[in-house]
Amino acid sequence: MTQSKSAWRPDPETVEAVVEGRHGNPFGVLGLHGGGEAPLSLCVFAPDAESVTVLDAKQGKALAELEQLDPRGFFATAFPRRKQRFAYRLKLANGGGAWEREDPYRFPPLLGDLDVHLLSEGRHYRLYDKLGAHPLRLEGVDGVGFAVWAPNARRVSVIGHFNAWDGRRHVMRLRHDCGVWEIFVPGIGPGETYKFEILGPDGTLLPPKSDPVAFGAEVSPANASVVRPPLERAWTDESWMHRRDARQSVGAPISIYEVHAGSWKRGEDGGYLGYDALAERLIPYVQEMGFTHIELLPLHEHPFTGSWGYQPTGLYAPTSRYGDAAGLQHFVQACHEAGLGVILDWVPGHFPNDAHGLAQFDGTALYEHADPRLGKHQDWDTLIYNFGRREVANFLLANALYWLERYHVDALRVDAVASMLYLDYSREPGEWLPNIHGGRENLEAIELFHTLSRLVEEHWPGAQTMAEESTAWAGVSRPVEHGGLGFGYKWNMGWMHDTLEYMKREPVYRKYHHDKLTFGLHYAFSENFILPLSHDEVVHGKGSLLGKMPGDRWQKFANLRAYLAFMWTHPGKKLLFMGGEFGQEREWSHDRALDWHLLEQAEHAGLRRLVADLNRLYAGTAALHRLDCAPEGFQWIDASDVDSSVVSFLRKGVQGDPPVLVVCNFTPVPRDDYRIGVPHEGAWREVLNSDAACYGGAGLGNMGRVFAEAQRWHGQPASVRLTLPPLATLALVPGDGADG
């Protein structure tokens, strides 16, 4: 074969750049080029080969042996008689033998024009279909398509065992309009580990980066991304999905069991329970306890186990600590079959500065702000997403939809919303920058929440969003069209702080802090509230819930029983962190399982029985949940008995729902003949007594029912005389229960 000496040989500088891994556009050099009027030429970089032969892909016959232009592995040839491109394979050889492979530089681009357009505009809400690593068949060849956003990089390569982690071998194609680099790597598939090797804009080689849109990762402390098979589960939870809107509405009983998957229970060997084992053990337990939802601390991949998932590096990758993506899908499906909703903690506010993660991803502040006054979180030494960058907002919003679509989660609990809303959050004067109007509000974060609300409603109606927001920001759970942020629910952090502060007090001093118990009702209906006793209250030296309670052992349990019963009868949805239901005595640690052996003791078993009964009472009594978030559902009977530390109130439903009378005695003093006003005469049945012997109490009470007489009291037309047990909460409903 005669070859032109000038038409097909790259200049030495180009060859040098390819061989040294400095060339930013190898698709302009490697593979077939020319055609039509120009002669075809082929360039191959194969640093492990001593010779390269090009084969016809269909017939397998040799077409030409390439000339070695550089002993470090650059080969080239020309086909002066061919005018059209053709499918080919490569045969390579060295002293150890010969092998065949496909040439990654013969394949076309992966992103379509619409993908590029949407990515460039920040409106590709299914970007997870295109970015990341996707096993696929391209032009009849099996392999994996890789795509990553790194617009300021000089060069991006995918590296892995398949290319000896050599960043020169699979340098990617840059799609300039959207800043995405892409390549199809033939001959590999699910299970491959990989990272991206990136040259920054100044030519600096960055630490190898994990894939921001990876769907799997190595088990920590290793941190390479893992190619996962397509998530193609045939979901069979249609019945649940059709009903979940009603199951998660403000009028529904919502009682959430918050779980850290790695420390609820452990295997016999002390290792983590996988998603399948959690499905087998956790779901029946939550059903038995009467909770309606399981909330999982973040399952995004995270390098530091001690962050509990709140410092994620892989928002699209379920942590491999507990198994693979299919296992998590199975867990959610099993929850739905059991009638349980699944809430996932979602962390869009910040990310860790680990070298393999998002920090300075392409050699610039890409996902974060360059200015630390905007881009660094002071409290957690983490980096804050640049919510105003359209591609970053797209990355986060698509991630929210990804969990709703691919895993069928029913709600996203958005972490640390306050830190996202305020530019001066946890900052001193001079340490933050105001918005364009001179204010402290993060306008870009607000817009992110508005768009999140719209997208969830549009794509997954019935799913919910829940904000962990600790300030008095107005309208967190108000619809966007009414001036709100658009969340479905907000955690009531004020109620939690106030009431725990009250319960920590010795009962003799509680009368001086009575407002801590009652103040929450001044704003209880300003939002759709969830009452949270979460993991944050049982860590970092705060002790367990039981440990916060004052008094001797009996009083500690009595206090906690009274408090939980007060919480379950108070307006608002309920959330309890694991272990609180049976009185975990030690502070929670992510490094060990809960102390389940405590249930061998009567007090702990009794407390768990109470929580189960509270859930059943809450779910089965319309007045306790139907108007949870409406002022019409609550009425004080007496909030002013400060000296006795007693409060009494009515919970109401809609017309036809019998009311519930709730009376709480937060002193260890039994009170006989305590008169309470009620709306009408007749029998009132005691449906709850936290001092009942079956719960570990003393068994003091009202023998199951009392009768109201026509004596006005507390502004009510009738009244009852009750025996109030010490440190106890009572709930009564009208009627003697003879028919039920």
N, C-alpha and C positions, 0 to 999 in steps of 0.2 A: 504494500500500500504506500503510495506516495503521499507525503504530507507537506503542507505549506509551513515554512519555517517562521512565518510572521503572523498568520491569522489565528493561530490557536494557542500560542505560548503566552501565558500571563507574564507581565514584566516582573523582574526579580523582586521589586519592592512588594508587589502583591503576594507573590509566593512567600516571601519572608513574613508578611503580616499574617497569612493563614497559618503557617507553620508555628509561629510564636503565639498564636491565639489573640492577635491584636486586630484582626479584620472584623469590622462591624457589619459587613454584608456579604457573608460567604456564599449566599445564594446567587450573588452576582458573579461568582467565580466558579464554584464547584457545581458538579452536575453537568447536564447537557446544555449547550448554548448554541445559538445560531439557528439555522433552518431558513427555508425560503431561498433567497438569493445568497445569503451568507452560509458558508460551509459550517457543518456541525462540528463541535469540539466537545471533549469531555475532560474534566479535571476531577481528580479524586485525592483526598487527603487520607492516608492510611498509615499512621506512624508505626504500626506493628507489622507491616508488610514489606517484603523485599521485591515483590513483583505483583502487578495487578493486570488481570485480563478482563475485558468486557465481554459478557455473554448475551446472546439473544434470549430474552426472558421466556419466550414461548418455546423455542426449539432447543435452547441450551447450548448451541454451538458457539465457539469462540469467534468473536468478530475482530478483535485487535488486542494486542498487548500494549499497555500504556508505557510511555517513556518516563523514567524517573528523572524529574527535574530538580529534586532536592533529596539528598540521602535521608533526610528526616521524615520522609513519607509523602512527598508531593509528586503525583503522577499525572500525566496528561497525554492526550492523543487527539487526532482529528479524523473526520469522516468526510472527505471532500466530495464523495459521490452521493452522499445522502443529503436530501433536502428537507426531510420531515423527521421530527423527533420520534423515538421508538422506546418501547419498554425494554429494559435491560437489567441484568444482575452483574455482580462483580465476583470474580474469583481471585482470591488473594493467596499468597504463599510466602513462606519464609523457611528458615532452616528446620523448623519444627513440623512442617507439613503445609497442607493447603485447605482452604475452606471457602465457602460461598456466603455472600450476604447481599441484602438489598442496599442501595445507595439512598440515604435519607434525603439527598439533595435532588432526587428525581421527582419528588412528589409535589403536588400543587399546594397553594395556601389552604389553611383550615378555616379561617374566618370568612364568612360571606360579606358582601357589601352592606347588608342591613346590620349585621353584627358590628361591623366597624363603625357605622353611623351611630347606632345606639350607644355603643361604648364611648364614643367620643363626646356624646351629649350627656352621658351619665344617666341614661334611661334604659339600660339593659337589665331588666329586673330578673332575667333568667341567665345572668352571666355565668352561673355555675354550670350551665350546659356547654359553655365554650371555654372558659378559663379553667385552669387546673390540669389534671391528667385524665384523659379519657381513652380507655381501650376502644379501638374501632378497626374497621376494615376499609382500607383506602386503596382504590384501584386494584382490588383483589388481593391485597396484602394485609395481613394482620399486624397490628402494632399499637402504639399509644401516641395520641396527639397531646402535646404539651403547649400551653399558652399562659403567659404571665405578663402583667402590666408593669412596665419599668421604663417609662418614657424618656428618662434622662440618662439611661445607661449607654455606654459606648459599645458594649458587647454583652450579650446574655447567652449562656450555654446551659443545657441540661446535662447533669452529670449523675453517674450512678455506677453500680457494678458492671452494667452492660457496656460501659466504655472506660472502665478502669478509673473512674472519677477524673477523667481527663477533659478539661474544659475546652480543648481545641477541637474535639471530635464532633460535637453536635452543637455548633453555634447556630443560634436561632435566627429566623427571619423577622425583621422589624416591620410592623404595619404602621407606618408613620402617622396616619390620620388619627389613630387612637392610642399609640404608644404601647401596643401589645406585641410581644415577641412570641413566635410560634414555630413549632417543628413537629413533624411526624417521624417517630423513631420506629422503624419496622422491626419485627422479630421479637418484641418484648410484650409483656402483658401484666395482668394483676399480680401483685406481690413484689414487684420491683421497688426498690428504694431509690430515691432520687433527691437532688437539690438543684438549685440554680447557682451557677457561677457567674458573677457579674463584675464587669469592669465599669467603674463609676465614670462620670463625665470627664474627670481629669486623668483617666487612665489607671486609677488605683484599683487593684484587685481587692474586692470586698470579701469578708468571710462568707463561706457558702451559705446560701439562704434557703430555708424551708419555703415551700409553696404556700402563699397566702390563701389559695383556694384548694389546697389539698383536701382530699376526702378521707385520708388516713395518715397515721404517723407511727413511727417506731415507739416502742414502750420507753418512757422516760427512765433514765436520763439521756438515752439516745434521742436524736431529734430530726432524723431524715424523714421526708415525706414518703408515703407509700401509695403506689398505684392500687386503687380498689376497683373491683368489678362494678359494672353499672348497677345502680339500685333499681331493681325491676320487680319489687315485691308486688304480688297480686293482693292488694288490701281487701279484707272482707269485713271492714268495720262500718259499712254503710249505715246500719241501724243507729250506731252511736253518733256518727257524723250528722245524720239528719236531726238528731235530738239535742245535740250539744248546745245549740243556741239557747234553748230553754233551760238546759242544765247549768248554764253559766251566766244567766241573766241576773239583774239586780234583785229579782223576786225569788230567786232560787236559793236553797240552802247550799252554801259553799263552805266546806270545812276541809282545810288543806293540811296534809302531813308533809312537812318539809324534811327532805332526806339528803344526806351526803352518802352517795352510793358506796364509797370506799370504807365507811366505818359504821354503817347500820349494823351489819353482822359481818363476820369473816368466815372463811372456809376452815375446815379442820386443821389445815396446815398453816393457818394464820394469814393466808393470801386473800386477795380481793374476791368477792363474789362476782362472777361475770353477769352479763345482761340476762342470760337464760336462767341462771340460778336466782337472780333477783326476781325474775318473773315468777318462779316457782315458790319463793318464800315470802317476798315482800308483799306481793299483791294480795294473797289470802289474808295476811295479817292486817293490811289496811282495810280490806273488806270487813273483817271481823270487828275492827275498831269503829267502823261506821263513817270513816272519812269519805269525802266525795272526790278528792283530788290528791295526787302525789306531786309535790314540787321537788324537782331535782336541782341541787346546786349545780353550777355550770358543768356541762359535759364537753365543752370545747377543749381541744387539746391544749395542755398547759405544761410548761417545763418544770415548774416548782410545785410539788405536791402540796406543800404547806400553804399555797394560795387558795386551795379548795376549788380551783378553777376560775377564780376571779381575776387572774392575770393570764389571759389566753394568748397563744400564738397561732392557733389554728381554729378560726371561727367556724370553718366548714367541716372540720374533722372531729367526730365523736372520739373522745379520748380512748386510746387503745388499752388503757389500764383495765377496762372491764369487758373487752372483746371488740368485735367489729361492728360495722354499720348495720349489717343484717340482724345481728343480735339485738341492737337497740330498736330496730323496727319491730322485731318480734315482741320485745318488752312492751312497746306502746300498744301494739295490737292486742296483747293479752290484757292490758289495763282496760282497754275499751270493751273487750268481751266481758270483763268483770264489772262494767259500769263505772269505771273510774276515769276521770280526766287526768291529763298529764300536763304539767306546767314546767317549762324549762327556764332556768335563770339565764338571761342573755346579757352579755357584757359589751355594749357598743361604746362605752365611754373612754376606755383607755386600754393600753397594752404594754407589756413589759419591754425593757430595752435590751433583751438578750440579743447577742450578735447574730444569731441565726433567724431572728424573727423580722418584724416589720420595720424596726428602727433603721433609718437611713437606708431604705431598702434598695434603691438604685444609686446610692451614693449621695442622695439629696434627702431633705425632709419631705418625703413623698406622702406618707400616710399621716404624719404628724405636722405640726407647725414648726417652722425653723426657729421662731422666737420662743425661748423657754417661758416667757410671760404668758404665752398662749398654749404652748405645746408640752409643758412638763407639769405633771401632777405632783405637788409638793408633798402630800401626805404619804403617797405610796411609791414614790420614785419611779413612776411610770410615765408613759407618753400619752398625750391626748390626741385623738383623731382630729384632723382638720375637716370638720363637718361642712365647711363652706366650699371645699373642693368637690366638684360634682362627681368625679370618679370615686372618691372616698365615700361620699354619701351613697352612691350606687352600690358599692361594695357592701356596705352595712345593710342597706334596705333589701338587697337581694338575699343577703344572709338570713334575714328575718323570714322572708318568704320561703327560703330553702328549708328551714326547719319545719315550717307549717306544711309544706308540700311533701318533702321526701320522708319525713318522720311522723307526720300527722299529729304533732304536738298541738294541744288545745289552747295554750296560752303562753305568752312570753312575759316573764317577770323581768322588767328592765332594771338593771342594777345602777345604783348611784346616779339617779336622775338629777338630783340637786347639783352634783359636781359638773354636770353637763349644762345646766341652765344658767349658771352664774359664772361670769368671767373672773370674778374676784373670789371664787370659792376657795376658802382656806388660804387666802393670800393677804399680805399686808399691803398698805398703800405703796405704790411704786412697783409692785410685783405683778401687776396685771395691766392689760390694755383695754380701754373702753371700746364699745361698739361704735358704729358710724354716727350714732346719735349722741354719743357721750355717756351712754348708760352701761350698766353692769350686766345686762341680759345678753346671753349668747344667742343672737338672732339666727345663726345657722343651725344650732341645735334645736331651736324651736321649730324651724322649718323642717328639720329631719323628723321630728315627732309628728308634725302635721301630715307629712307625706306617708310616714309609717301607718298612721291611722287610716288614711285613705286607701292605701294599698292592701292592708289586711282586710278591710271591709269589702273591697272590690274583688280580691282574689280568693279570700277564705272567710266568707261570712260565717259567723258563729264562733270564730276564734276570738280570743281576748288578748289584751295587753294590760299589764299591771305595773304600776310605777312604784319603785322604792324612792320616795321623795320626802325629804325630812323638813321642808320649810313650809311657809305659809303661801307659797305660790298659788294664785287663784286659778281655779278651773282646770286642774290637772286631769280630772276625769269628766270634764265637760266636753261635748262634741266640738270639733273644730269650727263648724259653722255657727256655733254659739259663743265663740271666743275662747274656747278651751284648747288644751294640748291634744285632746282626743283619746286619752287612755280610757280603758273600761273601768279600772279600779286603781285606787291609790292606797298604799300602806299607811296606816294611821300611826306614825311614829310618835306623835305627841301623846296619844292615849297610852301607848306602851311605856314611854318614859315616865309619865306622871303616875300611872297606876303601880308600876314596879317600885317607884320611889316611895309611894304610900305603903305598899306591902312590906317593904324592908324595915319600916319603923316598928318599934315595939308598940303593941296595942295601946299602952297607956299614953303614948304620945300622938296617936293617930288623929285625935280630935283637933290637934293643932295643924293638921295637914289635910283636912277633910276635902278641901277644894281640889286636891290632886285626884280624888276619886270622882268628883262631879264635874270638873271643868270641861272635860271632853264632850259633854252633851251640848255645850254652847256652839260647837262647830261640827257635831257628829254627822250632820246631813248636808254639809257644804260640799262634800265629795262622796263618791261611791267608795266607802272605806273597807279595807281589810284590817282586822285587828291582828297584829303580828307578834308572836313570841318566837322569834327566829333564832337561828344559830348565832347571830351577833350578840345575843344576850347571855350566852353560856360559854364564852371564850375570853382569852386575854385577861385572866385574873378576875373575871366577873363572877365565877362560880356557876353552879347549876341553878335552875329555878328553885329546887328544893333548898339549896344552900342559901338562897337569898332570904328565905323566910325566917323570922325571928322565933325565939322560944325554944323549949325543949323539943324532943323528937316528936311527941304527940302533937304539939302546937305547930311545928313546921308542916307536918302533913295536913293538919286541919286548915292552916292558912292557905296552903296551896290548893286544897280542894275547894275552899270557899272562893278563892281568886279565879280558878278556872271556871267554876260555875257562874260567877259574876260575868266573866268574859263571854261565855256561851249564851248568856241571856241578854247581853248588852247589844245594842244595834251595831251591825257590821258583820262582814264575813269573818271566818276564823282561820288562823294559821298557827300551827304548833310544830316546833322543831322536834325531831325524833328524840326519844328519851324523856321528854317532858311529860309524856303520857303515863309513865310509871314511876316518876320521881328519881331519875338518874341522880346519884349523889355526887359523883365526881364531875368536875368541869369536862366538857366535851373535848376530845382530842381526835384529830383526823387519823392518828396513827394506830388506833385500836378500835375494837368493836364496843358498842354500848354494853353496859353491865347487866346483861339479861338475867344473870343469876339472882339479881335482887328480887325478881318476881317470886322467888321461893318464900319471901317474907310477906306477911299478911298486909302490911301497910302499903307496900308497893303494888301488890296485886289488887288491893282495894282501890287505889288511885286509878289504875288502868281501867278497872271496871267502871269507875265513875266517868272517865272520859268517853268510853264507849257508850254509856247511857246518855251522856250529854249530847253526843252526836245523833243518837237516835231520837232524843227529845227534840233537838233543833230541827232535824229533817222532817219529823212527823208532826210538828206543831206549826201551823201556818203563821200564827201571830209572832213566832220567834224568827221568821225569815222573810216573809212576804214583803214587808215594808222595812227591811233592814236599812235601806238608804233613803228613807222618807220620814220627815218629822211626824207625820200622822201615825207612824208606827210606835211612838214612844210617848209616855206621859209620866212625869214624876208624881208619885204619891207624896213622898216626904224625902227631900234631900237635905233637910236642915237639922236633923237630930245629931248634931256634932258631938255632944257629950257622950252619947251612947255609941257613936261610930256605926250607926245603922242607916242604911238607905233602903228605900222601897220605891218601886215603879211598876208601871203597867207596860207590857208589850202588846201591840194590837196588830191585827191583820186588816183585811178588807171586810166589807159587810158580810156578816154570817160567820166570821172566824171568831171563836171564843177568845177573850183576852187571857193573858198570863200575868199573874201577880208575882213579882220577884221581891224578896226581902233578904238583905244581906246584913249579918251581924259580924263586924270585924273586930270584936273584942272577945276574950276568953270567958266572958261573963254570960251565963245563961239568963234569958229574960223571959219571965213568965207574964202571962196576961198582957202582952204587948199589943196595943190596939192599932189597927191599920184600916184606913178608909178603902172601900172597894165600890165599884160602880153599881152593884145590885145585891139584894139579899139572897139567901139560900145557901146551899152547900158549895163549898170550895174544896177541891181535892188536891192533896199534896202530891204532886207528880215528881218532885225532886227534893231531896234533903241531903246535902253534902255531908251531913253528920251521921248518915245511916250506918248501921253496924256493918253492912255488907261492903261499905267503902273504907272501913277502918275507923269509923267514927264511934261516938259514944252511944248513938241510937236515941238521942233525945229528939223529940219532935211532937207532932200533933195527931198521932194515931191515924194518919192517912187522910183525915179531912176535918174541916171546921165548918161552922155555920155562921153566915153573916146576918146581923140583925139590923133593923131599921134605925140605926143611930148614926147621924151624920158625923163624919170625921175626915179630916184632911180634905175638906171640900167635896167629899163623895157622899152620896145619899145613904150609904150603908157602911158597916165596918165589921171586922172580925177581930177576935182576940187570939193571938198566937203565942205559942211557946217558941222562942228563938233559941236554938242551940248555940253553944259557944263557937265562934269562928266558923260560921256556916252560912250557906246560901240556901234559901227555900224558893221553890216555884210552885204556884197553885193555879188551878184552872177551875172555872165554875162547873158545877155538876157533881154528882156523887159517884159517877162512874159505874152505876149499876147496870147500864146497858152495854158496857164495853169492857 
